[in-house]
């Protein structure tokens, strides 16, 4: 199985579609939790793109980059959810429209 | 001709699950559908000869990160948002903006990509492509410094999460 029987563009299209769905989630939903999940969706779309290109070029650097993206995503989720818990404890809400203290 | 069938299966399931993540009211349902997206993508990674990435996708993403999500969802007991899709100016803007980005991505994917172009055919794979041994060899030679920086990042994230989530905040 040396050649790709599914063209690279097909993988890129799926990645673009997933990225767009995640973008809709970030822009439309107002619950901070769902926004976090949508960001994970976008990160995964980019990961798929990386792995597809890595396969196309026969170099594993793309897979290494996916590894780093995953560790950064783990750090982001840990800190982000901790912030969310702190906000919920103080304000009793996870709605991003109601957290506007810094807006001035 | 197994690969196109599996690709179609995984891509359709990933997109359907992704729609459910974004358009479900209940946050627990969203989290479980996100697990579905992650598993479908992991299947696609196997199709792309990235076995190690597929394994850590399931272990780290579908395992650790989603457990963290579900834990926080159940800890906070967030009530569902008021109507999910009211016809408001801002939500219309969101869909419009996402549509623009999608068209742009589509153009980038389908256009032939400037002067460089794409390589004519997939190059033959080196032996052990995507295996844990090969990944480890590259990770600890070429990418050693970024790897060490990542460990510091994770340490900072752990400390930050503990400080932020402590009861006496600041």
Interface residues (C-beta under 8 A of the other chain):
Chain A: X1 X2 X3 X4 X5 X6 X8 X9 X10 X11 X12 X13 X14 X16 X17 X18 X19 X20 X21 X22 X23 X24 X25 X27 X28 X29 X30 X31 X33 X34 X36 X37 X38 X40 X41 X44 X47 X48 X51 X52 X54 X55 X56 X57 X58 X60 X61 X63 X64 X66 X67 X68 X70 X71 X72 X73 X74 X75 X76 X77 X78 X79 X81 X82 X83 X84 X85 X86 X88 X89 X90 X94 X95
Chain B: X1 X3 X4 X7 X11 X14 X15 X18 X19 X21 X22 X27 X30 X31 X34 X37 X38 X41 X44 X45 X47 X48 X49 X50 X52 X53 X56 X57 X60 X61 X64 X65 X68 X69 X72 X73 X75 X76 X78 X81 X84 X85 X91 X93 X94 X95 X97 X98 X99 X101 X102 X105 X106 X109 X110 X118 X119 X121 X122 X123 X124 X125 X126 X129 X130 X134 X135 X138 X139 X142 X143 X146 X150 X153 X154 X156 X157 X158 X160 X161 X162 X164 X165 X167 X169
